[in-house]
Each structure stands twice: as C-alpha cells, then as structure tokens.
Amino acid sequence: MSRLLWIIIALIGATLLLLMANNDSGATLGLQNDDFARFAYMGIWGIVLASALLGSGIPLGHFLRSIAIWVIIILALVAGYQYRYELQDVGHRITAGLIPGSPISNRDGDGVVTVTLAKAENGHFEVRGDVNGATVPFIVDTGASSIVLSADDARRAGLDPDKLSYGTPIITANGIAKAANVTLDSLKIGAIERRNIRAMVTQDGRMAGSLLGMNFLNTLSGFSVRGDRLMLSD
C-alpha cells in the first residue's frame, strides 16, 4: 500500500510540474492544459481503483456489476434532478386524482410559498381549505368580492349561523340572498395561512358550498392559471 501511495504522489507531482512548465504555451504533450489535467486526474483515479480491485481479490465480474449499479443510480439521480419539475407535475396530478381538491404546497430556496390547485371535472378550481381548524371545501371564485361560507360550512368551522345578523345582500346561484359579516380566526389553503380575515355566511339553504373570493386572493403576491392548474404565490 505504501508503494502505491508513493507512485500516486509521484504521478501527481509529475503532472503538476508538466503543467507548470507548459503554462505559457497552454498545451502539454499535445493536449490543452485543462484537458491534460482532467486526463491525468482520471488516470490517477483509474490506477487507484484498479489497485483496489487487484488487492481485494473480488472477481472482476462482481466488481464490474457493482460499478454498473452505481452508475445507474447516479444517472437516475441526475435525471430526477433535471426533470424534477416535470415529475412534480405528475405528482400533482396523481394527488389531485386520489384526493380531489387537495392543495399541493411548495417552498423554494427564497422562501416563496406556492400552492397549486387542480381543475375539477366540473371546470372549477376547488380546494379543501382549513377554516378555524375544520376542513371546508371551497370553489375559487374571482367574481366573488369576499369569502362566502354556506351555513353548513360555517357550523363546521365553529360558527353559529342562528345567532348572526343577515343584513348584506349578495347574489348567489339561487338568486339574491342575505349574508352576515364575520371574521375568521384562521384560513389555510395549503401552506398559505391568513388570520382574522373577513368573510360572509349565508342563510340556511341558500348556498350548497363555499366560495374563496377576492379578499383572500388579493392578499397573495400573485396567482395565475396555467392550463388546468391554478398557482397561488405567497
């Protein structure tokens, strides 16, 4: 082992001397200095690996098979990193298919949070939100100026619709209705959370679901539609 070490040191020293001697010309033994340095580096590592193989007594076939497995693993990791966004899109689609309305949250290196929503079969963007700790399904509605909760969803979130004052007229799919103004302790859409946010609650039977309106969307740094996905950025 000590002899191999001295051989490697001698090779490294000879490489450095050749590169220093030919620094001005820019070429060593007919190769550009950068190419010669890379060739010498790989050659030295090849000597080390070959010596390790010969000294270990491992059959050549087993050694080559192990090298091939590691090469495949490294290539798979590199490919996964290069196509990480495409794979992420596939993951979004699978998750949305298994659990409709599931928000997909991501955070980049700058701390920017992005929540992706998939379009439902009915053509709307739907999301399972969290209101005061309770799960509430929303339809994203850019035509609604405010968050609007149905009476049933309001009860689920810990509010009592029977004790609210319904004095604000709103337009729903069932016509004009009256709504009550409330303040939600918390609203979470994926990793995006807003506290003490204004909302409305409709009377019993006037809405079948809840709407995620512009007073939430306007608190974001941006939102955009990309095909069948809605991207919320915080």
N, C-alpha and C positions, 0 to 999 in steps of 0.2 A: 504493500500500500504506500509506503514511504517513497519507493522508486517512482510510482505513478504520480505522486504529488510533485516530485522534482521535475518530472517530464512535463507536467501541465504548467508549472511555474516557468520552465524554460521556454515552452511554446508561447505563453503569454508575453514573456519578456522579448522574445524574438519578434513577435507581432508588433509590439509597441515600438521597438527600435526601427523596424522597417517603415512603419507609418510616420515616425518622426523624421527619418532620413528622407522620405519622399513627400514630406508635407508641402514643399514648394511646388513640386511637379504635379501633385494632385493624383498620381497614379502609382500603384505598386504591383510589380510583376504583371503589367498589362491590364490591371483592373483599377477602376476608380477607388480611391482610398476608402470611401464609405462601403462600397461593395466588398473590398478586400477584408475590411474589419468584420462585416457580417459573415463572410465566408469563414474567416478564422474562428469567429465565435461559435458558429455551428459545428465546425470541425472539432474544436476542443471538446464541446459537449458530446459529440459523437464518440470521441475517444473515451470519455468518462463513462458513457452508457455501455459501450462495448466492453470495457474493462470490468464494469459491474456485472454484466451478463456472464462473461467468461469466469469470473471469480465466484459467482453464486452457484454455479452448477445447474441452473434452471434450463430445461430443454428449450431449444430455440423456438420450437412451435408454440410452447406455452408463453414465452416472452413476447413473441410477435402478436399472439392473440390478445394479451393484456394491453399492449401498446395500441392495437386496433380499437379495443373497447374504450380506452381513454380518449383516443382521437374522436370517436363517435360522440362521446359525452361532451367533449369540448365544443365540437361543431354544433351539437344540439343546443348547448347553452348560448353560443354566439348567435345562432339562428333565432332562438327565442327572444334574445335581446333586440335583434334587428327588427323583428316582426312583432314587438311587444304591443304596439297599438292595434294591429290587426287582430291579435289574439285577445286583446282586451275587448274589442268589439264583439268577438264571438262569445266571450264570457257574458257580456251584457245581454246578448240575445238569448242565451241559454237560461240565465237567471230570470229574465223577464218572462220567458215562456213557462218556466216552472212556477213562478210566483208572480202573477200579473200585478203590475203597479209597483214593483219593488224598485226603489231608487238605488242607483249604483254610485257610490261616493269615491272620489279620488282626491289625493292631495299631492301637488307637485313639489319640486325642490324649493320653490319660493314661498311655500305655504298657502298657495291659492287652492281653494276647495272647489271641486267641480262635481255636480250631481247630474247624472244622466237619467232621463226618463224615456221609456219606450212607448211608442204609439200603440194604443189598444186596438182591438179588432173593429171597434165602433168608430175609429178615426180620431178619437180624442186622446189627449195625453192625460193619463190617470196615474195617481201616485198614492201610496199608502203613507200618510203622514202620521205624526205623533202630536196630539193636542193635549196638553196638561197630563202627559203620561199615558194617554189612551190612543189606540190605533184608530185613525179616521181616514177613510178613502176619499180622495179629492179628485175632481176634474179641474185641470188647469184651464182657466177662462180669462183671456186677456181683455174680454169685453166687460168683465165684472170689475168695478172700481174697488171692491172690498172682498175680503174673505167672508164667505157666507156658509154658515153651518145649518144643516137641517135640524129639526127639533130632536130627532133620534140621536144624531151625532153629538149634539150639544149635551144631551143627557149622558152619553158615553164619556164625554170629557169632563163630567162632574158639574155641569151647569144645570139649573132647574128652569126649564122654559116656562113653567107655570107662574113663576114669580117675576118674569121680565115684562117690561113695558114696550109694546109694539107700536111705535109711532112713526117709523120711517118707511115710506112706500118704496118698493123695489119691483122690478119686472122679472118674473120667472117664466119657465117653460109653460106653467099653468096659468099665466096671466099676472096681473098686478096683485101683490101681496104686501103685507106689513111685516117689518122686521124690527128686532130690538138690537140696540148697540151694546156690545160687551167688550171686555178686554181679556184676552187670553194670557194666562201666566206664561205659557211657552208654546211654541210651534216649531216642530222639527220636520224638515224634509231632508231625509238622509243625514248628512253631516252638517247641514246648514240649520242653525237654530236662531229663532227670534223670540225675545221675551217682551211681555207687556205690549202685545200687538193688538191693534183694533180689529174687530170682526163684527159680523151680524149674525143673528139667529132668526130663522123664520118660524112662523107658527106651525103647529102640528098639521101634517098632511099637505103642506104647500110645496115642499121640495122632497124629492126622493133621495137626493145625495147632496154633497157639499162642494163648494167651489173655492178654488185657490185663486184669488183675484190679484189685481194690480198693486194693492197696498203691500202685499208681500213681494211681488216681483220687482217693484221699484226699489226695494231695499238691497237688491243684488247689484254687483258690479256689472252684470250683464247676463243676458240669456239669448239663445239663438236656436233655431230649428235647423237640423242637418238631416235631411231625409226623413226617416221615421224616428228620429231621436230629438229630444229637447234637452239642451245643455244649459244648466244653471250654474253661474260662476259667482263665488262669494269673495 
